[in-house]
Each structure stands twice: as C-alpha cells, then as structure tokens.
C-alpha cells in the first residue's frame, strides 16, 4: 500500500501565518499528549518566527518552550525551520555561532532540522548541515529545503539541479517550500516528476499554503506524482494564509487507499481542542479576516502567509491599512528590482517593508532600509538575478561590486560568545541565554530582566507568607 505521511504545522507555521506567531505555549500544552499519539510524520513546533516571537511578544523562553515540547511529545519527531546562516535572526552569523545554535537545538529536543536559504544560495546551508551531522542523535534528520517561487530565472530545470545538489551535499530528505502557495498543479506535476527521476528514493516533502486557493489541487497532484510527505494544519487553523487541512487530506487519501499512519480519532480531538483557541484570537482581533481568505492575486504578488499577516499587523498598528492594496502592488516591483529573491524570511520582510516604505513615503527608494542595503551589498548571498543597476549604484556607489558573504561568515572568533556573556552578566544562566542574546540582544535582555524581577517578587511573597 502506498504511504504518504503528514507533518502537522499548527504549533508553528499555521499560527505564524494566521496570527503572526502570537500563540503562547500555555494555549496548547493541554493537547500535546494527544498530538503525541496522532501518528504524524513530525510535529513542526519550533524555529521560523517562534524564537523571536517568544522573546518579543510572549515573554517566553524559546529554549524552555522547546524542552517542554520535548517532555510532552516524547514519541514524536520535533521539527524546526532554520534559515541556514541566518539561523532564526535576520542577518548572517559566523560559523561557530551557527554550529553552537544547532548543537543546543538538538540537545534541547529537536529531531528534524529543515534548513533553507532565502536566496537558494546553498553555500549558506553548508555549516548548518555539517553541524547537524556532527551533533546528530539516532533520531536526527537534516532536511534540505528549496525556497520555491516563480520568476523569469526560476525554471523546472533549475529546481531539479538544486535538488541534485542537496542530495550530493548529504541531506536525508528534500523539501519544496512553496511559502506563498503559488505552485500550481501543473507545476507540481512537472517539478516532482523531474525531481523524483533525478534524485531517486530520497524522501521528497511538499510544503505549501492555501493563500491562493491552489493548495489542495497541488497536493493531490503531488501525491499522484510520488510525494512522500505533505505539510498540513489542524482544520480550524488551516486555510487562508495557512496550510491545507490535516483532516481533509487524511480523508481524501483514505479513500484513495493511501496509508498516512494517522489516528482519525486523535487528529479530530486535536482540531476540537484548537477551535476555541482560534475563536479567542478572532474575537480579540489577533486573527484578521484577511488572513483567513483566499486571494488569487497572491499568484501575482507571490506573498507568503507569514509575510501577509505581519504586513497587516504592521499597517494596522500604523493606522495605514488604507495603503494595503498599494503596498501589495509595490511588492512584485521591489522584488524584480532586487533580482527576484524568493519571498521567504528574511527576504519577505525586507521586500515587504521596503514596499510599504515606498508607498508611505510616496517616492520609491527615497528611504532604503538597512537590511535592503545589506542585501544589495551581498551580505545575504548571491541574488537569483542581477539587482537593478540604478538601485545598486544608489546603495554601493559607481563601480563598486557586492561582497562575498561567505568570506565573512566563515570566521570563528568566539567574540560573539564573550561579548554576549559580558553584556548579560548574572542575567545569563546558560549557554541558551547567551545564544538568545546573540540572535536577539534587545529582546533577550528585556526578557531576562523580567525573569529576574519576577523571581525576586516571588521570593518576597514566599518570605512574607512564612
């Protein structure tokens, strides 16, 4: 019997796409034992924007969240999304920092590390892959990921070549990450057949979003063409900018005689648990109706779910939602100017924020963000196509060429660790605290100060009670 397995995304990408990753651990802790018995291929629960969001918005320690997930999901493969040399931040880190982050991720409970680079510059995956292999346990899987998009320079032949390269590098599985949900059934058929012919029996995974309405058709075609694993979300957290529904795909494959390994009663129990959780965030406005809708215009804009929900949140905060449509129209223009980068973190935020700035200022590139300037300087890797010449000259100057990012990234100075430890002083109690600071210094200091103050207050209450 043919088998297609399912990765459940409700703990990470589903809520990242619908509510900008604002789902606290306490809201789903109670359902974890049931999820552990559901039979998923993996539970995607960490990485992506969860790390930043824990510190910035939820007053949670992301490492403690991971340890709690590991404790409550002892039989499940825990999966994270890692941005290669970016880790979970928004810049490149030196190789020793990348290696230590992965060591700590595996030590604290991660099994599957899905590693991608926003530009598909695979030089930016090498250190993360090597570290995953170095610190691997018997359950560790290094999954190479391609950021899928369409443009004049992205072709089936190019993607097949990329997959061959990922296999040669030593990745154990390959994931096609269609973050904007723009992959059509036609494209899925030709792409998956081509990749399967090229890489043989290495497991192939498809991650897509329902943003454009294509996802269910695309998944069915992918299953017909031999996909091994698909990403889905508990149905109440599915659709819109999130993934397709877990239960819907389970019932569909069941009728085709395809084995999934899922327990029907358990996955339905998971969904019932999350229904009031979702309703709470609809009622308080955290989930915007725009994130729940289908928008075929995303086939033009190529905007992924997390990017769209963040843009909605930011424009709402600035009381500028009247500029939403204009900003959407500006996104593909900025993307073309920057050489057609796939719109995935951190490039999605950079392109989206620049598009919003262009619209709000009323003049294109009058203000250019530091991140976009760094991208044009070459600090993120090689752009898929040449950057607009006038924009490059505006940022770099006449005749100046971009740098080679890997020359800088390969430095192993240890200075980040020393500086972080010195800056935190007695606030830091572990390597994990220091790593959090390296990735998000301001947010980590605030979190650790709050932690210390809370513990001191609790100690005072205890003394008073005595």
N, C-alpha and C positions, 0 to 999 in steps of 0.2 A: 504493500500500500504506500502510495506517495505521502510524504510528510512535509508540511510547511509549518514552521514554528513562529511564535509571536512574541515580540518584545512589548511589554506594557509600559507606556510613557506617562501615565497620569501623574506620577510623582516628580517628573521633570519637564519634558518638553510640552506636554499638554497644558499644564498650568502656566508654563513660561509663555506659551503662545496666546492663551486666552486672558491671562491676568498678570502678565509681566513678572512671573515668578514670585508672587507675593504669598504663596501658600505655606504657612508655618508648619513645622513638624507636628505640633500638637493636634493639628486638624486631621491628620491621617494616621497617627500612631496606632489607634484602635483597630484599624483594618489590616495592619501588616501581617499578623499571624494567618489571616485568611488568604492574603495575597501569596504568602509563602507556600500555600498548598494548592494554588491555582494551576500550576503546570506551565508557567511561562518559560520561554527560552531564556529570558532575562528580564530584570526589572530595572528600567532606566530611572535612576533616582538621584544622581549627583552630577557635578560638572555643569557645563553650559553656564547659564547665568545664576545658578543656585548659590554658588560660593559668594559672589558679590552681593546678591540679594539678602542672604542670611545676615551678613555684616551690616549692610547699608540700611536695610528696611525692617528686618525681623528681629534684631537683637539676639541672633542665634550664633553659636559657634559652628561653622560648617563641618569641622572635624568631629565635633561631638554628635552632630546630626548623623554623620556617616557611621560612627561607632554604634549609635542607637539603631540605625537601619540594619547594620550587620547582625546585631544581637537579636533583632526581631524578625529577620529574614534569613535564618541560618541555613536553609536548604535552597536558597535562590542565588542565581548569579546576579551580583550587583554590577550595574553598568554605569559608566560615566562618559561624558563627552569632553574631549580635551582638544584645545586649539593648537596642538603642536608646540612650536617655540613660544607661542603666546600664553601657554598654559590656560588659565581661566581669566587672565587680565586683558589688557588692551595694548600691550607692547611686547616686543621680543625680550626674552630673558637669556642670560648666559647659560651655557650647557650645564654647569654644576647646579644651578638653580632648578633647571628642568629635571635633572636626574633626581635630586632630593625630593622634589614635589611628587614624582611618580613613586619613589620609594615609600613615602609617607602615605600616599593614596592606597597602595597595595597593603601596607602594614595595617591601615585602619579599616580595611574591608572591601576594597574594590576588586572585582574579578575581571570584568571586561573593560578595557580602555579603548574607546573608539576615537581614533586620532585623525584629525584633518588639518589642512591648512587652507585659509580663506582664499588663497590665490592658486591652490593646487601646485604650489612650489614644493616638491617633495623633499628638497633639502631641509625644509623646516620640520620634517617628520622624523628625520634620522636619529636625533638624540633621544626623543621620546620613545621611539621603538626600541633602541638599544637599552634604555633604562628599564622598559617594561620586560624585556627579555632577561636582563640582569637580575631583577628582583622578583621574577615570576614565581608563583606558587603552582602546584598542580592544577589549580582552577583558573589561572590567569590566561586571558586571551587578548592578543594585540590585534585590533581590528583596524585596517587601513580604510580611510574614508575619502571619497571624492565629492567635492562640492559641485553639484550639478547645476548647470544653468544653460541657457541658450544665448548665442550671440554669433556674429559673423565668424568668430575664431574658435568656436566650440563645436566640434563635429563628433559623430559616432566613432570615426577612426581615431580621433584624438583620445576619446574616453577609453577605447579598447586598449590603446597603447599605455595609458595611465594605469589601467588595471594590471596589465602585464608587469609594469614596473613595480607596483605594490606587491605583487606575488614574489617577484625576484628579491625585493627588499627583505622579505621574511614575514610579512603579515599573515596571520592564520585565517582571517576572514576579510572580505571586502564589502564595504557598504557604499551604496549610491545614495547620497544625501540630497534629496530634492526639497530644499528648505522652503521654497516659495510655492510648491505644489503646482509647478508649471509643466512637469513631464506629462506628455500625452500618451494614450495607449499605443499609438503608432510608434512614438519614440521609444517607449519601454520595450516593445517587441524587438525592434532592430538593435537596440542597445544591449539588452540582456542576452539575446541570441549570439551577438557578436562577442560579448564578454565570456559567456559560457564556452564558446568554441575556442577562445584564446587562452583561458586560464584553467580549463579542466574542472576538477572536482572541488576546488576551493569554495567553501560556502559563500554565497552571494546574498546580500541583505539589501532591501529597499526601504528607505525612509522617505515619506512624502507627507504632504499636508493637504487638507481639504479646501484650502483657501479659494481655489479657482473652480471647484466642482469636478475636477478631473480624477481625484484620488482613487475612488472606488473602481472606476473603469481601468485605471492604470494598474492598480493592484491585481485585478483579475487577469489582465493581460500578462503581467509579470509572473503570476502563478502558472499560467499556461506555458510560459516560456522557460520555466525552471528555477524561479527564485526560491531560495531556501528559507529565508526569514523575512517577516514584514513587521514594521512598527505600527502599533495601533494604541488607542486610548479607550479606557472605560467610557461607555457610550455617552454618559452625561457630560463628560469632559472632552468629547470628540466633536468633529465638525468645525466649520468656520476656519479659523486660522490654525486649529489643532490638527491631530491625525484622524484618520477614519476610525470607526468604532470597532472595538475588540469583539464584542458580542456579534455584531453584524457579520464580520469577516469569519468568525467561528461558525455561525450557522450556514453561511454560504459555502465554506469549504467542506462542512459536514455533508451537505447534500451532494457535493461532487465526489464524496468518498475519500477526501484528503484528511489525513491524520494531523492533528495540531498538538496533541498532548494536553489540552486544556480540560479542566473540570468545569462543566457547564454550570453547576450549582454555585461553585466558588466565584466564577467571574461575574455571575449575576449578583451575588452577595456584595462583591466589590463595588459594582455600579450602584446598588441601592444605598450603600454607605455614603458614596460621594454626592448623591442627589441633593441632600440638604446643605452640604458643604458648598456646592456650586450656587445654590439659591441664596445663601448668605452673602456671597460676593456679587451676585447680580443685584441684590437689594441694596447693598452699600455702595454700589457704583464701581467696584473694582473690576468687574467684568463688563465691558462696554458692548452694547448690542452689535456694533460694527465688527467686533472680533468674532461674533457668532454667525455672521452672514457669509454667503458665498458671493465672491466678486470676481467675475471673469476678467475684469480689467487688469487683475494681477498677472494675467498672461502677457500683458504689455509692460507692466511696471516691474515684474519679477520680484515683488516684495514678499519676504518670508513672514510667517506668523508672528514671531517674537519681535521683529522689526516693526510690524504694523501696530501691535499692541503698545509698544514703547512709544511710537510716534504719536499715537492717540493720547496716551497718558501725558506726554510732554506738552503737546499742543493744548490739551485741556488745562494743565497747570498754568500755562502762559495765557490762558483765555484767548487762544488764537485758532480754535477749531474751524473758524471760517476760512482758514488758509489750507485746510486739509487736502482738498482736491488739487489745488495749485501745487502743493508740495509733492503729491503723488505724480503729477505730470512732470515735475522737475527731476524726479529720481532717475528715470532712464537717460536723461540728458547728461546728468552728472556722471552716471555710470559709464556712458560712452566716452566722456572726456577723460576718465581715469583708466581707460583701456579695458573696459568690460569685465571688471572683477565680479566674481560670484557674490551675490548679496547674502553673506553669512557673517556672523560675528568674527572679528570686529569690523569688517568692511561694511556690513549692512548699516551699523550705527554711524560709521564715518560718512558714507554716502547719504544716508537719510538725514543726518544732522546738517550736512552741507547743503542739501536740497532745501531743507526748512530755512536755513540761514539766508540762502539766496532769495527765497520768496519773501521772508520777513523784512530783509534789508531793502529789497526792491531793485537790487543790482547784483548780477551774477559775479561771484568771487571777489566782491569788494572786501569781504571778510572771509578768510580761509582758516579753517580750524588747524590747530597744531598737529592733530592726527593726520589730516589730509596732506599737510605739508611733509610730514614724516614719510607717508606713503609715497609721495612723489619723489622724495629723496632716496627711496629704495630701501627703507628700513624694515619693510614688511616682506620683501621678496620681489620677484620678477612679475610685473603686470602681464596679464594674458595677451594684451596688445599694447602698442605704443600709447603713452599718455599724450593728450592734446598738447601740441608743441607750444602754443602761446601760454597755456597754463603752466607747463613745465618751466618755461623761461621766467614767468612771473614769480615762481617759487624759488628756482635754483639760480637764476641769472643766465645770461647768454653763454652758451658753450659749456656749461657745467653738466656733467653726467651723474646719474644716480650711483649710490654706493652699492657694494656687495654686502648685503645684510649678514651673511654667514661669517664673514671675516671677524665681525664684532661679536657675534653670538657665541663663537667657539671659545672665547676667553673663559678661563676658570680661575678667577682671582680670589674667590671666597669673601670678597669685600662686602657683598650684599648681606651675608650672614652676620659678619662682625658689626656692620653699621646698624642692622636691624636689632640685634641683641643689645647694643649700646643705647639705641633710641628708646627701646621698651623698658630697659632696666628691670625692676622687680615686677612689672606688669606681665612679663613673659614667663610662663611656667613650663614651656615645652618647645620642641622643635616646630610643632604645628603652629603655635602662636607666632613664632618668628617667620615661618613661611607665609602665614596670613598677612603679616606686616609687609613682607617683600612684595606681595601681589597687590595689596590694597592698604597702604600705610595709614591714611587718614581714617578710613572706616574701622580699621583694626584697633587703632589707639582709642577711638571712641568706644568701641565695643568692650575692650579690656578695662578701660576706666569704669564703665558701667558695671562690669562684672565685679570689680574690686569694691566699688561703692555698695553694691547690692549685698555682697558677702559681709562687709563691715556692718551694714544695717541689721542683717540677720543675726550677727554676733551680739549686737547691742540688745536686740529683742530677747535673745536667749538668756543673757545676763540678767535682764530686768525680770524675766519670768522666774529665774532662780531666786 
